[in-house]
Every structure is written in structure tokens, then in C-alpha cells.
Amino acid sequence: MATMILRGKELIRINKQKNCIEYSISEGRTWYSRYSGSTCGTFYDLFDNGKEILCCCSKGIYYSVTDGRTWYSRYTGSTCGTFEQLNSDGKNLLATTSKGLFYSPNEGRSWYRR
């Protein structure tokens, strides 16, 4: 699981112990809190999707266009189970979930069994 991504000059990570998003501008020597709300539930995985960051959370797929400062719900359906990890094949988003492998052709708005 990607609990840390490089985005521009920042490292952005999930702090699993505090269940928050943190960032570093010192190559990981010092970390600062960026988001510590509970709207998303528990953070599991981060994915850099170009113009946005996607996150697998206990409440579904969430996205941020502010480098993790704010998060918005993208998909909260229960058909796929719990999202654990995201990736891409260059065309679709791919997700490992508690119910198997799924893909999304529309940036995570809808999901289909692979």
C-alpha cells in the first residue's frame, strides 16, 4: 500500500497511528499535520492521480485537489467491499478490495468487477 507519495516538492503520507495526512518539505526529516478530520474514516492508501490525490478510506474513495488539505467523497457504495489499494493501468483505476479486484473507467465514480 502506498501510504506515502511524492507530489511536487512535498512528501505526503498517511500517519496510521494518528489517522491523519501529513506532509514534509525536508525529504521526510520533519513532518507537519495537513488533515486530521474524521470525515473519511480510516485512511488506508494514497494514489497520485495527476490533478488530484485519491485515497482508499474505510468510508470509500475520497479525493483531494488541495494536496490533502480537504477531502471529498468520490464513491461510498458497498458493492465493492472495503477499498484497500489503488493503482492504474494507464486507462482505468484499479482497486484491490475486500471483495476482489475492481476497475473504474471514470476516475473512481463507478466500479466494476475485474
All heavy atoms as an XYZ file, in Angstrom:
919
protein
N       0.831     -1.183      0.000
C       0.000      0.000      0.000
C       0.872      1.242      0.000
O       1.890      1.289      0.659
C      -0.885      0.032      1.248
C      -2.024     -0.924      1.204
S      -3.136     -0.562      2.562
C      -3.864     -2.134      2.740
N       0.428      2.242     -0.739
C       1.174      3.499     -0.776
C       0.658      4.411      0.334
O      -0.365      5.052      0.199
C       1.011      4.172     -2.128
N       1.362      4.397      1.408
C       0.981      5.294      2.494
C       1.755      6.602      2.383
O       1.579      7.485      3.206
C       1.230      4.651      3.870
O       2.597      4.275      3.969
C       0.330      3.438      4.069
N       2.602      6.724      1.320
C       3.343      7.949      1.087
C       3.495      8.160     -0.420
O       3.763      7.217     -1.162
C       4.732      7.871      1.727
C       5.508      9.149      1.625
S       7.185      9.084      2.331
C       7.032      8.035      3.735
N       3.319      9.415     -0.864
C       3.514      9.757     -2.267
C       4.363     11.023     -2.352
O       4.397     11.821     -1.425
C       2.174      9.969     -3.017
C       1.348     11.072     -2.358
C       1.396      8.668     -3.130
C       0.086     11.449     -3.120
N       5.045     11.181     -3.463
C       5.786     12.397     -3.754
C       4.931     13.232     -4.685
O       4.514     12.760     -5.736
C       7.127     12.059     -4.405
C       7.984     13.252     -4.836
C       8.378     14.106     -3.627
C       9.220     12.760     -5.573
N       4.654     14.448     -4.278
C       3.808     15.341     -5.078
C       4.500     16.692     -5.151
O       4.538     17.427     -4.181
C       2.445     15.455     -4.423
C       1.426     16.058     -5.328
C       0.065     15.449     -5.019
N      -0.980     16.268     -5.560
C      -1.526     16.068     -6.744
N      -1.143     15.042     -7.473
N      -2.458     16.862     -7.191
N       5.072     16.991     -6.306
C       5.865     18.210     -6.435
C       7.089     18.111     -5.546
O       7.848     17.158     -5.621
N       7.248     19.083     -4.660
C       8.388     19.087     -3.741
C       8.009     18.556     -2.361
O       8.801     18.609     -1.437
C       8.950     20.501     -3.620
C       9.540     21.002     -4.915
C      10.142     22.366     -4.760
C      10.745     22.806     -6.085
N      11.450     24.073     -5.973
N       6.797     18.035     -2.234
C       6.326     17.538     -0.938
C       6.196     16.022     -0.925
O       5.764     15.422     -1.902
C       4.944     18.108     -0.603
C       4.906     19.566     -0.315
C       3.519     20.014      0.116
O       2.516     19.315     -0.142
O       3.445     21.091      0.713
N       6.551     15.438      0.202
C       6.161     14.070      0.503
C       4.848     14.174      1.270
O       4.725     14.999      2.186
C       7.203     13.378      1.372
C       8.492     12.948      0.689
C       9.501     12.480      1.722
C       8.209     11.850     -0.311
N       3.875     13.379      0.905
C       2.589     13.361      1.597
C       2.367     11.932      2.061
O       2.545     10.987      1.290
C       1.450     13.828      0.671
C       1.725     15.267      0.205
C       0.098     13.736      1.377
C       0.770     15.778     -0.844
N       2.006     11.770      3.334
C       1.855     10.415      3.866
C       0.634     10.308      4.774
O       0.112     11.289      5.296
C       3.092      9.997      4.643
C       3.199     10.645      6.015
C       4.360     10.118      6.813
N       4.425     10.721      8.139
C       5.391     10.511      9.007
N       6.402      9.704      8.684
N       5.379     11.086     10.193
N       0.250      9.049      4.979
C      -0.745      8.704      5.987
C       0.011      8.367      7.265
O       0.900      7.519      7.245
C      -1.582      7.480      5.563
C      -2.352      7.757      4.282
C      -2.515      7.054      6.696
C      -2.997      6.521      3.672
N      -0.328      9.025      8.345
C       0.204      8.637      9.653
C      -0.834      7.691     10.242
O      -1.900      8.117     10.684
C       0.403      9.861     10.540
C       0.959      9.496     11.905
O       0.606      8.468     12.486
N       1.817     10.349     12.427
N      -0.550      6.400     10.184
C      -1.515      5.379     10.620
C      -1.824      5.463     12.111
O      -2.940      5.191     12.528
C      -0.989      3.983     10.276
C      -0.849      3.758      8.794
C      -1.795      2.722      8.343
C      -1.586      2.467      6.863
N      -2.776      2.041      6.230
N      -0.851      5.827     12.930
C      -1.078      5.901     14.373
C      -2.038      7.014     14.743
O      -2.858      6.876     15.642
C       0.251      6.067     15.113
C       1.107      4.829     14.992
C       2.577      5.123     15.200
O       3.060      6.219     14.948
N       3.302      4.113     15.652
N      -1.962      8.136     14.022
C      -2.841      9.278     14.307
C      -4.018      9.361     13.344
O      -4.891     10.204     13.512
C      -2.046     10.578     14.229
C      -0.964     10.693     15.275
C      -0.229     12.012     15.109
C       0.887     12.156     16.114
N       1.637     13.418     15.908
N      -4.034      8.501     12.305
C      -5.024      8.528     11.240
C      -5.186      9.946     10.683
O      -6.265     10.529     10.689
C      -6.384      7.977     11.682
C      -7.298      7.782     10.487
O      -6.873      7.286      9.455
N      -8.543      8.196     10.615
N      -4.078     10.486     10.201
C      -4.104     11.825      9.624
C      -3.187     11.864      8.401
O      -2.412     10.942      8.163
C      -3.692     12.872     10.652
S      -1.956     12.793     11.143
N      -3.299     12.946      7.641
C      -2.426     13.188      6.498
C      -1.363     14.185      6.939
O      -1.682     15.221      7.535
C      -3.225     13.751      5.296
C      -4.331     12.787      4.872
C      -2.290     14.078      4.129
C      -3.862     11.451      4.354
N      -0.116     13.852      6.636
C       0.999     14.728      6.985
C       1.816     15.016      5.727
O       1.732     14.287      4.748
C       1.903     14.058      8.018
C       1.221     13.799      9.336
C       2.101     13.085     10.331
O       3.001     12.307      9.925
O       1.890     13.297     11.527
N       2.616     16.092      5.785
C       3.480     16.420      4.662
C       4.858     16.830      5.154
O       5.027     17.236      6.311
C       2.873     17.535      3.802
C       2.919     18.898      4.451
C       3.907     19.821      4.114
C       1.979     19.264      5.402
C       3.955     21.063      4.720
C       2.016     20.502      6.008
C       3.011     21.407      5.656
O       3.054     22.634      6.262
N       5.830     16.702      4.267
C       7.205     17.080      4.570
C       7.778     17.820      3.384
O       7.579     17.407      2.234
C       8.060     15.846      4.862
O       9.417     16.223      5.034
N       8.488     18.906      3.662
C       9.215     19.624      2.617
C      10.721     19.481      2.843
O      11.512     20.148      2.198
C       8.797     21.109      2.560
C       8.932     21.767      3.934
C       7.392     21.260      2.006
C       8.669     23.262      3.958
N      11.093     18.580      3.758
C      12.508     18.359      4.093
C      12.924     16.908      3.833
O      13.689     16.335      4.583
C      12.755     18.725      5.559
O      11.986     17.884      6.407
N      12.359     16.316      2.789
C      12.656     14.933      2.402
C      12.383     13.938      3.521
O      13.074     12.935      3.676
C      14.108     14.819      1.911
C      14.365     15.650      0.679
C      15.808     15.616      0.221
O      16.704     15.285      1.026
O      16.030     15.934     -0.957
N      11.380     14.229      4.354
C      10.959     13.310      5.398
C      11.631     13.493      6.740
O      11.363     12.742      7.673
N      12.487     14.492      6.875
C      13.133     14.718      8.174
C      12.164     15.309      9.195
O      12.248     14.998     10.376
C      14.365     15.610      8.010
C      15.509     14.898      7.285
C      16.762     15.739      7.233
N      16.639     16.912      6.375
C      16.791     16.904      5.051
N      17.073     15.781      4.430
N      16.678     18.005      4.355
N      11.266     16.175      8.738
C      10.268     16.801      9.602
C       8.901     16.660      8.954
O       8.766     16.857      7.744
C      10.583     18.313      9.793
O      11.932     18.447     10.215
C       9.665     18.929     10.821
N       7.891     16.325      9.759
C       6.528     16.132      9.255
C       5.582     17.108      9.929
O       5.713     17.388     11.115
C       6.068     14.694      9.505
C       6.821     13.725      8.663
C       7.947     13.045      9.017
C       6.536     13.360      7.320
N       8.376     12.270      7.977
C       7.531     12.444      6.914
C       5.545     13.707      6.414
C       7.548     11.874      5.653
C       5.567     13.140      5.154
C       6.553     12.227      4.778
N       4.607     17.605      9.143
C       3.606     18.544      9.632
C       2.217     18.003      9.320
O       2.001     17.396      8.274
C       3.767     19.911      8.953
C       5.140     20.491      9.136
C       6.115     20.332      8.150
C       5.470     21.179     10.296
C       7.386     20.846      8.316
C       6.743     21.703     10.477
C       7.689     21.533      9.478
O       8.955     22.046      9.648
N       1.282     18.261     10.208
C      -0.091     17.797     10.007
C      -0.757     18.608      8.909
O      -0.644     19.827      8.865
C      -0.879     17.941     11.315
O      -2.200     17.495     11.112
N      -1.457     17.920      8.008
C      -2.177     18.595      6.927
C      -3.688     18.391      7.079
O      -4.459     19.280      6.818
C      -1.709     18.059      5.591
C      -2.563     18.574      4.468
C      -1.874     18.851      3.195
N      -0.880     19.880      3.250
C       0.106     19.970      2.381
N       0.237     19.083      1.428
N       0.981     20.945      2.455
N      -4.118     17.194      7.473
C      -5.547     16.909      7.613
C      -5.727     15.884      8.723
O      -5.088     14.842      8.714
C      -6.123     16.357      6.306
C      -7.590     16.017      6.408
C      -8.563     16.986      6.221
C      -8.010     14.735      6.724
C      -9.913     16.681      6.327
C      -9.355     14.418      6.835
C     -10.298     15.401      6.634
O     -11.621     15.106      6.753
N      -6.607     16.186      9.650
C      -6.838     15.243     10.754
C      -8.318     15.051     11.043
O      -8.687     14.645     12.120
C      -6.113     15.721     12.017
O      -6.592     16.999     12.392
N      -9.170     15.314     10.070
C     -10.607     15.131     10.253
C     -11.015     13.671     10.210
O     -10.236     12.791      9.847
N     -12.259     13.407     10.574
C     -12.755     12.027     10.597
C     -13.792     11.758      9.504
O     -14.380     10.687      9.461
C     -13.363     11.730     11.963
O     -14.444     12.604     12.204
N     -14.004     12.699      8.610
C     -14.994     12.565      7.544
C     -14.793     11.308      6.705
O     -15.750     10.647      6.331
C     -14.933     13.793      6.615
O     -15.129     14.967      7.398
C     -15.985     13.735      5.531
N     -13.558     10.964      6.413
C     -13.229      9.848      5.523
C     -13.166      8.509      6.238
O     -13.075      7.477      5.595
C     -11.884     10.093      4.860
S     -11.711     11.697      4.080
N     -13.143      8.521      7.547
C     -12.911      7.287      8.291
C     -11.416      7.046      8.413
O     -10.627      7.977      8.498
N     -11.015      5.794      8.362
C      -9.608      5.421      8.471
C      -8.946      5.477      7.099
O      -9.474      4.941      6.129
C      -9.480      3.992      9.044
O     -10.145      3.957     10.300
C      -8.032      3.597      9.221
N      -7.782      6.120      7.012
C      -7.023      6.189      5.760
C      -6.244      4.891      5.573
O      -5.584      4.422      6.485
C      -6.029      7.356      5.800
C      -6.670      8.705      5.740
C      -6.770      9.479      6.878
C      -7.151      9.216      4.542
C      -7.354     10.738      6.833
C      -7.730     10.471      4.489
C      -7.829     11.237      5.638
N      -6.305      4.328      4.324
C      -5.585      3.099      4.017
C      -4.488      3.287      2.969
O      -3.418      2.723      3.086
C      -6.529      2.014      3.498
C      -7.596      1.575      4.466
C      -8.905      1.416      4.048
C      -7.298      1.313      5.795
C      -9.893      0.995      4.922
C      -8.282      0.900      6.680
C      -9.578      0.740      6.233
O     -10.546      0.338      7.105
N      -4.784      4.021      1.891
C      -3.883      4.065      0.751
C      -4.028      5.392      0.027
O      -5.139      5.903     -0.123
C      -4.228      2.913     -0.205
C      -3.291      2.803     -1.382
O      -2.075      2.727     -1.170
O      -3.781      2.797     -2.532
N      -2.896      5.958     -0.439
C      -2.895      7.183     -1.240
C      -2.501      6.847     -2.671
O      -1.669      5.968     -2.908
C      -1.882      8.184     -0.690
C      -2.153      8.778      0.674
C      -0.966      9.627      1.117
C      -3.421      9.610      0.662
N      -3.082      7.583     -3.623
C      -2.744      7.393     -5.030
C      -2.728      8.757     -5.709
O      -3.715      9.493     -5.649
C      -3.767      6.468     -5.704
C      -3.471      6.222     -7.148
C      -2.445      5.364     -7.520
C      -4.202      6.849     -8.129
C      -2.163      5.143     -8.858
C      -3.927      6.634     -9.475
C      -2.909      5.774     -9.836
N      -1.609      9.091     -6.337
C      -1.492     10.350     -7.073
C      -2.121     10.151     -8.443
O      -1.601      9.406     -9.271
C      -0.020     10.744     -7.194
C       0.163     12.127     -7.792
O      -0.780     12.668     -8.403
O       1.269     12.665     -7.640
N      -3.235     10.812     -8.673
C      -3.979     10.671     -9.922
C      -3.795     11.905    -10.806
O      -4.709     12.320    -11.500
C      -5.466     10.432     -9.616
C      -6.216      9.867    -10.802
O      -5.674      9.085    -11.574
N      -7.472     10.270    -10.958
N      -2.632     12.510    -10.740
C      -2.364     13.688    -11.568
C      -2.903     14.957    -10.953
O      -2.283     15.537    -10.078
N      -4.093     15.361    -11.369
C      -4.665     16.617    -10.875
C      -5.251     16.489     -9.474
O      -5.643     17.486     -8.877
C      -5.717     17.121    -11.855
C      -6.930     16.216    -11.980
C      -7.919     16.738    -13.014
C      -9.143     15.892    -13.089
N      -9.064     14.746    -13.951
N      -5.311     15.265     -8.949
C      -5.884     15.054     -7.618
C      -5.200     13.876     -6.929
O      -4.533     13.078     -7.571
C      -7.389     14.796     -7.713
C      -7.719     13.539     -8.491
C      -9.194     13.374     -8.817
O      -9.991     14.280     -8.534
O      -9.543     12.322     -9.369
N      -5.385     13.818     -5.615
C      -4.942     12.658     -4.839
C      -6.186     11.855     -4.513
O      -7.205     12.419     -4.097
C      -4.257     13.087     -3.524
C      -3.009     13.912     -3.798
C      -3.899     11.853     -2.689
C      -2.402     14.517     -2.550
N      -6.125     10.552     -4.714
C      -7.212      9.661     -4.323
C      -6.778      8.898     -3.081
O      -5.592      8.637     -2.880
C      -7.541      8.675     -5.441
C      -8.061      9.283     -6.736
C      -8.210      8.212     -7.797
C      -9.373      9.995     -6.511
N      -7.757      8.533     -2.273
C      -7.451      7.806     -1.045
C      -8.481      6.715     -0.807
O      -9.686      6.954     -0.918
C      -7.446      8.780      0.129
S      -6.869      8.021      1.652
N      -7.993      5.517     -0.507
C      -8.856      4.444     -0.022
C      -9.056      4.701      1.461
O      -8.084      4.831      2.206
C      -8.193      3.081     -0.185
S      -7.967      2.541     -1.856
N     -10.297      4.755      1.869
C     -10.636      5.004      3.271
C     -11.677      3.987      3.702
O     -12.301      3.328      2.871
C     -11.212      6.403      3.446
S     -10.154      7.722      2.845
N     -11.891      3.892      4.979
C     -12.892      2.949      5.470
C     -14.304      3.331      5.024
O     -15.185      2.490      4.999
C     -12.828      2.845      6.997
O     -13.069      4.098      7.596
N     -14.518      4.580      4.614
C     -15.828      5.020      4.150
C     -15.936      5.069      2.627
O     -16.928      5.519      2.095
C     -16.168      6.384      4.742
C     -16.352      6.338      6.253
C     -16.775      7.689      6.785
C     -16.991      7.648      8.287
N     -17.405      8.971      8.806
N     -14.893      4.613      1.895
C     -14.944      4.581      0.436
C     -13.744      5.255     -0.196
O     -12.676      5.321      0.392
N     -13.953      5.782     -1.404
C     -12.914      6.501     -2.127
C     -13.150      8.000     -1.942
O     -14.249      8.491     -2.187
C     -12.928      6.164     -3.631
C     -12.709      4.677     -3.858
C     -11.914      7.004     -4.403
C     -11.330      4.185     -3.510
N     -12.096      8.686     -1.523
C     -12.154     10.135     -1.359
C     -11.078     10.773     -2.220
O     -10.091     10.119     -2.583
C     -11.958     10.518      0.115
C     -13.216     10.312      0.921
C     -13.659      9.041      1.241
C     -13.982     11.396      1.334
C     -14.822      8.841      1.957
C     -15.149     11.214      2.052
C     -15.568      9.933      2.360
O     -16.726      9.751      3.052
N     -11.278     12.051     -2.578
C     -10.294     12.744     -3.396
C     -10.000     14.127     -2.830
O     -10.813     14.717     -2.114
C     -10.759     12.848     -4.850
C     -11.885     13.826     -5.067
C     -11.630     15.120     -5.525
C     -13.211     13.467     -4.835
C     -12.664     16.023     -5.728
C     -14.241     14.355     -5.037
C     -13.965     15.629     -5.489
O     -14.990     16.520     -5.691
N      -8.812     14.616     -3.167
C      -8.384     15.948     -2.754
C      -7.722     16.641     -3.928
O      -6.862     16.058     -4.580
C      -7.394     15.870     -1.585
O      -6.896     17.164     -1.274
N      -8.116     17.876     -4.189
C      -7.459     18.701     -5.209
C      -6.598     19.768     -4.540
O      -6.083     20.659     -5.194
C      -8.484     19.334     -6.179
C      -9.153     18.267     -7.026
C      -9.503     20.166     -5.436
N      -6.459     19.658     -3.218
C      -5.675     20.627     -2.435
C      -4.507     19.941     -1.726
O      -4.143     20.327     -0.621
C      -6.578     21.330     -1.406
O      -7.149     20.339     -0.540
C      -7.682     22.130     -2.073
N      -3.943     18.925     -2.353
C      -2.800     18.183     -1.800
C      -3.062     17.641     -0.404
O      -2.178     17.596      0.444
C      -1.528     19.036     -1.821
C      -1.043     19.300     -3.238
O      -1.294     18.455     -4.118
O      -0.412     20.349     -3.460
N      -4.300     17.240     -0.145
C      -4.639     16.586      1.113
C      -5.156     17.506      2.205
O      -5.394     17.067      3.318
N      -5.361     18.785      1.898
C      -5.882     19.717      2.910
C      -7.375     19.495      3.160
O      -7.848     19.619      4.277
C      -5.640     21.158      2.484
C      -4.188     21.561      2.530
C      -3.974     22.958      1.920
N      -2.570     23.309      1.883
C      -1.731     22.945      0.915
N      -2.155     22.212     -0.100
N      -0.470     23.300      0.958
N      -8.100     19.202      2.089
C      -9.536     18.909      2.182
C      -9.828     17.663      1.363
O      -9.168     17.405      0.355
C     -10.400     20.078      1.643
O      -9.975     20.387      0.313
C     -10.287     21.307      2.521
N     -10.832     16.895      1.807
C     -11.199     15.641      1.146
C     -12.687     15.628      0.843
O     -13.490     16.097      1.642
C     -10.831     14.450      2.041
C      -9.355     14.302      2.178
C      -8.572     14.858      3.151
C      -8.480     13.587      1.310
N      -7.262     14.529      2.938
C      -7.172     13.753      1.823
C      -8.673     12.827      0.164
C      -6.071     13.166      1.206
C      -7.569     12.243     -0.434
C      -6.285     12.417      0.088
N     -13.020     15.061     -0.325
C     -14.406     14.972     -0.771
C     -14.717     13.533     -1.177
O     -13.861     12.835     -1.715
C     -14.645     15.900     -1.973
C     -14.283     17.326     -1.666
C     -13.036     17.834     -2.017
C     -15.177     18.161     -1.004
C     -12.684     19.142     -1.721
C     -14.831     19.470     -0.705
C     -13.589     19.951     -1.071
O     -13.258     21.247     -0.768
N     -15.936     13.133     -0.947
C     -16.365     11.779     -1.268
C     -16.457     11.592     -2.778
O     -17.044     12.407     -3.474
C     -17.736     11.529     -0.633
O     -18.232     10.293     -1.041
N     -15.882     10.514     -3.282
C     -15.976     10.168     -4.698
C     -16.869      8.940     -4.874
O     -17.682      8.870     -5.769
C     -14.573      9.901     -5.245
C     -14.437      9.281     -6.608
C     -14.776     10.167     -7.800
N     -14.264     11.496     -7.839
C     -13.100     11.891     -8.338
N     -12.265     11.027     -8.844
N     -12.762     13.166     -8.342
N     -16.718      7.920     -4.001
C     -17.517      6.697     -4.089
C     -17.656      6.104     -2.692
O     -16.654      5.850     -2.022
C     -16.838      5.680     -5.016
C     -17.622      4.405     -5.149
C     -18.654      4.293     -6.070
C     -17.348      3.313     -4.335
C     -19.387      3.123     -6.180
C     -18.078      2.141     -4.437
C     -19.096      2.050     -5.361
O     -19.822      0.907     -5.466
N     -18.891      5.897     -2.268
C     -19.120      5.334     -0.933
C     -20.031      4.105     -0.977
O     -20.548      3.690      0.047
C     -19.731      6.391      0.018
O     -20.952      6.869     -0.553
C     -18.766      7.538      0.257
N     -20.208      3.522     -2.148
C     -21.034      2.326     -2.260
C     -20.421      1.127     -1.554
O     -19.218      1.079     -1.303
N     -21.244      0.144     -1.249
C     -20.767     -1.038     -0.535
C     -20.610     -2.263     -1.442
O     -20.156     -3.304     -0.989
C     -21.728     -1.364      0.611
O     -23.011     -1.645      0.088
N     -20.944     -2.145     -2.713
C     -20.874     -3.265     -3.646
C     -19.470     -3.860     -3.740
O     -19.308     -5.065     -3.866
C     -21.310     -2.805     -5.053
O     -22.590     -2.211     -4.959
C     -21.365     -3.962     -6.024
N     -18.461     -3.030     -3.669
C     -17.069     -3.478     -3.837
C     -16.425     -3.956     -2.547
O     -15.323     -4.494     -2.574
C     -16.224     -2.334     -4.385
S     -16.829     -1.657     -5.930
N     -17.065     -3.744     -1.421
C     -16.439     -4.053     -0.146
C     -15.571     -2.889      0.302
O     -15.752     -1.760     -0.136
N     -14.581     -3.178      1.119
C     -13.679     -2.144      1.616
C     -12.514     -1.976      0.652
O     -11.844     -2.950      0.308
C     -13.130     -2.538      3.007
O     -14.232     -2.733      3.888
C     -12.222     -1.460      3.563
N     -12.283     -0.748      0.207
C     -11.156     -0.461     -0.682
C      -9.859     -0.517      0.113
O      -9.759      0.061      1.184
C     -11.319      0.921     -1.321
C     -12.359      0.952     -2.391
C     -13.680      1.207     -2.081
C     -12.017      0.709     -3.714
C     -14.651      1.233     -3.068
C     -12.980      0.729     -4.706
C     -14.304      0.993     -4.381
N      -8.878     -1.219     -0.428
C      -7.605     -1.398      0.264
C      -6.448     -0.720     -0.456
O      -5.564     -0.178      0.179
C      -7.319     -2.896      0.423
C      -8.373     -3.591      1.254
C      -8.332     -5.107      1.152
O      -7.561     -5.635      0.311
O      -9.061     -5.766      1.894
N      -6.441     -0.769     -1.807
C      -5.315     -0.238     -2.556
C      -5.770      0.199     -3.945
O      -6.607     -0.450     -4.564
C      -4.236     -1.302     -2.674
C      -2.944     -0.803     -3.246
C      -1.856     -1.869     -3.176
O      -2.128     -3.038     -2.913
N      -0.634     -1.468     -3.419
N      -5.183      1.294     -4.435
C      -5.472      1.809     -5.776
C      -4.229      1.764     -6.644
O      -3.108      1.905     -6.156
C      -5.962      3.257     -5.705
C      -7.333      3.501     -5.117
C      -7.599      4.993     -5.005
C      -8.408      2.830     -5.949
N      -4.461      1.609     -7.943
C      -3.403      1.652     -8.937
C      -4.039      2.050    -10.254
O      -5.243      2.289    -10.313
C      -2.701      0.296     -9.046
C      -1.241      0.465     -9.399
O      -0.870      1.317    -10.198
N      -0.398     -0.357     -8.785
N      -3.269      2.074    -11.318
C      -3.802      2.418    -12.632
C      -3.119      1.571    -13.690
O      -1.940      1.236    -13.557
C      -3.558      3.900    -12.920
O      -3.944      4.216    -14.240
N      -3.866      1.241    -14.735
C      -3.270      0.552    -15.877
C      -3.050      1.535    -17.026
O      -2.814      1.151    -18.156
C      -4.125     -0.644    -16.314
C      -5.497     -0.242    -16.846
O      -5.793      0.971    -16.966
O      -6.300     -1.152    -17.139
N      -3.158      2.836    -16.732
C      -2.998      3.868    -17.747
C      -4.313      4.289    -18.368
O      -4.418      5.359    -18.954
N      -5.330      3.454    -18.228
C      -6.643      3.736    -18.789
C      -7.707      3.750    -17.697
O      -8.595      4.597    -17.688
C      -6.963      2.677    -19.845
C      -8.271      2.856    -20.539
C      -8.474      1.764    -21.586
C      -9.878      1.789    -22.124
N     -10.152      0.664    -22.998
N      -7.637      2.807    -16.780
C      -8.620      2.655    -15.696
C      -7.935      2.718    -14.340
O      -6.764      2.355    -14.215
C      -9.318      1.285    -15.789
C     -10.072      1.098    -17.069
O     -10.961      1.862    -17.397
N      -9.712      0.065    -17.825
N      -8.702      3.119    -13.348
C      -8.250      2.936    -11.973
C      -8.486      1.483    -11.619
O      -9.495      0.894    -12.027
C      -9.054      3.810    -11.005
C      -8.634      5.245    -10.848
C      -9.587      5.956     -9.891
C      -7.225      5.356    -10.349
N      -7.575      0.907    -10.879
C      -7.705     -0.473    -10.428
C      -7.737     -0.464     -8.911
O      -7.004      0.298     -8.274
C      -6.518     -1.304    -10.912
C      -6.251     -1.255    -12.419
C      -4.946     -1.951    -12.752
C      -7.413     -1.858    -13.181
N      -8.581     -1.302     -8.332
C      -8.696     -1.342     -6.872
C      -8.666     -2.774     -6.368
O      -9.327     -3.656     -6.919
C      -9.991     -0.676     -6.419
N      -7.894     -2.976     -5.324
C      -7.947     -4.207     -4.557
C      -8.900     -3.916     -3.408
O      -8.743     -2.913     -2.705
C      -6.561     -4.576     -3.996
O      -5.647     -4.672     -5.093
C      -6.599     -5.880     -3.237
N      -9.902     -4.769     -3.239
C     -10.891     -4.569     -2.185
C     -11.082     -5.870     -1.404
O     -10.555     -6.916     -1.793
C     -12.260     -4.137     -2.759
O     -12.930     -5.280     -3.295
C     -12.127     -3.058     -3.825
N     -11.863     -5.791     -0.361
C     -12.157     -6.990      0.429
C     -13.003     -7.990     -0.354
O     -13.129     -9.139      0.052
C     -12.854     -6.597      1.733
O     -14.067     -5.924      1.446
N     -13.569     -7.571     -1.500
C     -14.372     -8.467     -2.336
C     -13.703     -8.792     -3.666
O     -14.342     -9.304     -4.568
C     -15.751     -7.846     -2.593
C     -16.619     -7.769     -1.351
C     -18.005     -7.271     -1.699
C     -18.915     -7.263     -0.489
N     -20.270     -6.787     -0.826
N     -12.419     -8.484     -3.809
C     -11.709     -8.823     -5.033
C     -11.170     -7.614     -5.774
O     -10.990     -6.546     -5.201
N     -10.926     -7.809     -7.079
C     -10.379     -6.751     -7.928
C     -11.495     -6.052     -8.688
O     -12.382     -6.702     -9.250
C      -9.383     -7.348     -8.919
C      -8.171     -8.043     -8.318
C      -7.357     -8.699     -9.415
C      -7.330     -7.077     -7.523
N     -11.411     -4.723     -8.740
C     -12.392     -3.910     -9.437
C     -11.668     -2.871    -10.280
O     -10.502     -2.553    -10.023
C     -13.323     -3.207     -8.439
C     -14.304     -4.125     -7.783
C     -13.920     -4.934     -6.725
C     -15.616     -4.202     -8.231
C     -14.819     -5.798     -6.122
C     -16.518     -5.061     -7.641
C     -16.128     -5.863     -6.588
N     -12.365     -2.356    -11.302
C     -11.795     -1.280    -12.107
C     -12.826     -0.183    -12.292
O     -14.035     -0.412    -12.206
C     -11.301     -1.796    -13.467
C     -12.394     -2.123    -14.444
C     -12.796     -1.197    -15.405
C     -13.027     -3.360    -14.417
C     -13.805     -1.502    -16.304
C     -14.031     -3.673    -15.312
C     -14.420     -2.733    -16.253
O     -15.421     -3.031    -17.132
N     -12.324      1.018    -12.533
C     -13.175      2.178    -12.763
C     -12.679      2.922    -13.995
O     -11.524      3.352    -14.031
C     -13.148      3.127    -11.558
O     -13.836      4.333    -11.872
N     -13.540      3.093    -15.008
C     -13.135      3.841    -16.199
C     -13.336      5.351    -16.049
O     -13.033      6.106    -16.959
C     -14.060      3.274    -17.285
C     -15.301      2.900    -16.533
C     -14.831      2.436    -15.171
N     -13.867      5.792    -14.899
C     -14.225      7.208    -14.737
C     -13.701      7.810    -13.428
O     -14.438      8.464    -12.702
C     -15.737      7.386    -14.862
C     -16.504      6.506    -13.903
O     -15.936      5.939    -12.967
N     -17.798      6.383    -14.116
N     -12.426      7.576    -13.149
C     -11.721      8.154    -12.002
C     -12.352      7.808    -10.649
O     -12.306      8.595     -9.721
C     -11.572      9.663    -12.163
C     -10.751     10.040    -13.375
C     -10.578     11.527    -13.559
O     -11.511     12.302    -13.251
O      -9.489     11.917    -14.009
N     -12.965      6.640    -10.572
C     -13.478      6.156     -9.293
C     -14.925      6.481     -8.996
O     -15.394      6.254     -7.890
N     -15.658      6.992     -9.973
C     -17.068      7.329     -9.745
C     -17.965      6.092     -9.764
O     -18.977      6.036     -9.098
C     -17.532      8.360    -10.756
C     -16.917      9.729    -10.499
C     -17.209     10.721    -11.627
N     -16.597     12.005    -11.357
C     -15.319     12.300    -11.592
N     -14.510     11.385    -12.099
N     -14.836     13.498    -11.328
N     -17.577      5.088    -10.565
C     -18.291      3.807    -10.577
C     -17.250      2.687    -10.732
O     -16.177      2.895    -11.274
C     -19.326      3.757    -11.705
O     -18.714      4.015    -12.946
N     -17.603      1.504    -10.227
C     -16.665      0.383    -10.172
C     -17.295     -0.887    -10.722
O     -18.491     -1.120    -10.543
C     -16.209      0.148     -8.730
C     -15.365      1.286     -8.241
C     -15.807      2.415     -7.619
C     -13.961      1.428     -8.374
N     -14.751      3.240     -7.355
C     -13.600      2.659     -7.798
C     -12.960      0.616     -8.930
C     -12.280      3.106     -7.765
C     -11.651      1.070     -8.873
C     -11.322      2.309     -8.305
N     -16.465     -1.711    -11.383
C     -16.908     -2.963    -11.991
C     -15.922     -4.072    -11.622
O     -14.714     -3.844    -11.571
C     -16.974     -2.817    -13.512
C     -17.828     -1.643    -13.928
C     -17.252     -0.394    -14.171
C     -19.210     -1.767    -14.014
C     -18.037      0.687    -14.515
C     -19.994     -0.682    -14.362
C     -19.404      0.541    -14.609
O     -20.181      1.616    -14.937
N     -16.453     -5.284    -11.408
C     -15.606     -6.424    -11.059
C     -14.675     -6.745    -12.220
O     -15.076     -6.759    -13.365
C     -16.447     -7.642    -10.719
C     -15.601     -8.816    -10.207
C     -16.453     -9.957     -9.702
N     -17.152     -9.636     -8.468
C     -16.615     -9.616     -7.250
N     -15.325     -9.876     -7.106
N     -17.332     -9.346     -6.197
N     -13.425     -7.006    -11.899
C     -12.421     -7.305    -12.931
C     -12.387     -8.795    -13.181
O     -12.487     -9.623    -12.392
C     -11.081     -6.775    -12.461
C      -9.829     -7.054    -13.238
C      -9.660     -6.632    -14.667
N      -9.910     -5.332    -15.153
C      -9.002     -4.474    -15.590
N      -7.738     -4.741    -15.488
N      -9.341     -3.344    -16.157
